[in-house]
Amino acid sequence: MHLPEGEGHLCLACADFDHLVFLPAGNAALSRRAKQESTLAVLVLRFNRRRKRHERQGILVEEAALERAEQQCLADEDVRARRRERDAHRRAAQDVEFQAGFADAIRRLYPGCPPDRARAIAEHAGTRGSGRVGRSAAGRALDEEAVRLAVIASVRHLDTGYDRMLMDGVPRADARERIRPDLDRVLVRWARA
């Protein structure tokens, strides 16, 4: 059952889901197993107006199914913990490699950018789970525009009075317009070999 935004609400009893228990999102193994064990599973979403998308909050499942899933998770916790550790090491190595490639792409586009600064920009833009441009599909592909946007963001925040203006209540668009000459000066200097 799906109720479009703004078309009313139903309580769990009215929706005939009051016999289910809520399992919050966050434990993928438990959620997957509870969903498999339950004859009825309902995805619980909340619309995030700022991001303009639905975000998963958890699932509703039968209580007995949740208990069976918890037992299964307890039984193989050691195996899953070792796998998580291996995966974390693998992802960390991938992140270091990606960030090095991103820093190289910055230095190709902006040969005058100091190497330490290029690395710092790459680390910041490429932080996993950050939602920053470096983690976008274009950023992971080292697209020139994504690299350029990461550099601009860094220069805007570190080399201009932009953040101070925002703190003083200057509207974002006005602050960006005011700092544009300072931003352009740094970018032109860095673009030269």
Buried (B, 14 or more C-beta within 10 A) or exposed (E): EEEEEEEEEEEEEEBEBEEBBBBEEEBEBBBBBBBEBBEEBBBBEEEEEEEEEEEEBBBBBBEEBBEBBBEBBEEEEEEEEEEEEEEEEEEEEEBEEBBBBBBBBBBEBBEEBEEEBBBBBBBBBBBEEEEBBBBBEBBBEBBEEBBBBBBBBBBBEBBBBBEEBBEEEBEEEEBBEBBEEBBEEBBEEBEEE
